[in-house]
């Protein structure tokens, strides 16, 4: 076979089009807009105080030790570590609850038929359309009447029924073959055993995705903890950061930025580790997380 | 009382009636195959026996015990699904032991049962693999193994070989027959493939439109079908049906005209009902003889037909023909047939021909019915 015969089979060099260049430029600018504030935060923290905002500003960190000193100061002189613990517990309990209730409900809705299933599903989906601002007052009143203000259950319980999580899991569980459920029934598995031994393990990917999304959302939740747990012993990271940023705060901008950075670090680490799953999860649910 | 009795079973899904007055008796150790076209209700009947579908009316009983309200797992039936329905997150051993684990059997007991089933199905080397690491045939064997370990009273197979390629299907068919011989357990098998049904079945149950059309030994159904549907469904290529008018009948013969449009002839038939004006003559392709060019014959019926297609399959040749009235025929011929196109004369063996009435029911000679 001659070279000429092979030649047409070789892949052609792709032409770089104007549209491709424009798309890349747009993507670059969006990435820049997203990254710049985080970078600015790192820059301010790991620099001599005042340097990045001086007449001769720097766009790169100048003093690693200064940053460490500020982090040490915040951890030792404020209740930041305690807030970390509260936020962590708040996130973990919420994740556990959302996964448990969401998966049990999704199991029934996705795999079984029962009276009014479609209507109930529609009602749950409708609740996704209602803005949080509308429900926050009745939820607060109910929580207050239960005597749950400034308690962990007050923080956690109202967030356990996640319509979004439910929807994500229903979508996933619908893809589980019916034969498999029937095989388990014939194998003598009870309703709960089918859920526990067959459906939950098969939904592992969806559950992990939901856990990640719930963590991101709970960690960043500012409004609900602010309303339901205003006592300092129940402050979450978000609230503490809020205090640092408040109008009468006497902290300098570099200390405030350190508090902000510390709050952003756990979700950032989480995102970097689970980046692929988060993107998959958002694609799977077809909605914004 | 048979081992498994299905009495007047009916099934409806909303306004749709899927099964209508099904009656069937299955003996212990029989290999029964439900066969019929898609949507005939065969899988629904199997699922009703398993307990996965409820019975709308009628009863299903095993060894005299009515099972209508018994939980699927308590019926002593194990099912093998078309999709295998293996749990993808469990190994072969875990898949096979799932039922026993749910029943909280002792570990040593479970181990022994798995080893036994794995030995029967040659799965020893695959016990630690997950379904994703198995081939189609291996998955099917695991699915059967999962059924075996439960030592059921009856095995239910729902089109278990449909997802396998042709060669593997033939091999698995032989393995299933061997398994049935070794275990001696009652097996009920659903398929739409009549070749599979004929090779496997002790008793073949042909179903159509929610009704059992005929049940019996495969060759009985082949030779002596009760109606046009069974005659047409069993056998490949399918039986030829040639329309004809009844010209007259006496005590022992029926004279037919306009056979396939133009031919005439007589058929030995005792006690033909003179009220029947039109019939269909059923002749299998192997009972049609193709006449060589210029060959003379004294056959009672000779059909002139146009050749549409000649299928030469090596061991056998099938000639597709069109009769003057448009009826399509298939005749089996010898290899090396010279008239590949144009017209051809074929002789149906009228001694083996069957008659069907306008409603599709088989018309049987009076004496024959009495003898049967």
Interface residues (C-beta under 8 A of the other chain):
Chain A: X177 X179 X180 X182 X183 X184 X185 X186 X187 X188 X189 X190 X193 X197 X198 X201 X202 X204
Chain B: X50 X51 X52 X72 X73 X74 X77 X78 X79 X81 X82 X83 X85 X86 X87 X88 X89 X98 X99 X102 X103 X146 X150
